[in-house]
Amino acid sequence: MDQLSSEDPIRAALARDDPVAAEMIWDRYARDLFAFLQATLGSRHDAEDVLQVVFVRIVGKRRYLAKADCLGAYVFGIARNEVAGFLRKRRRKADRDAEADS
């Protein structure tokens, strides 16, 4: 089964605004997202934290997901944006801590 046909049941559930769609997205993408996040962030703990935020965003954007050309690209785009935000916050905190130490 190719990528697009594996997305069809998820897309149908999203179109119905079925709460099961979130579970289906989790089942389909969580493992790959976690691997991506862990490789990008270099920390299992940080990857777990960001993965939770990613899925909250996914649930919040489910109506947009229903219209996405490629669910995987949209889901990983959300993850990429959350990684960027997480790293910005970490950098700002490090800067503030360094400033407070000096």
Secondary structure, DSSP 8 states (H G I E B T S, - for coil): --HHHHHHHHHHHHHTT-THHHHHHHHHHHHHHHHHHHHHHS-HHHHHHHHHHHHHHHHHTHHHHHH-S-HHHHHHHHHHHHHHHHHHHHHHHHHHHHHHH-
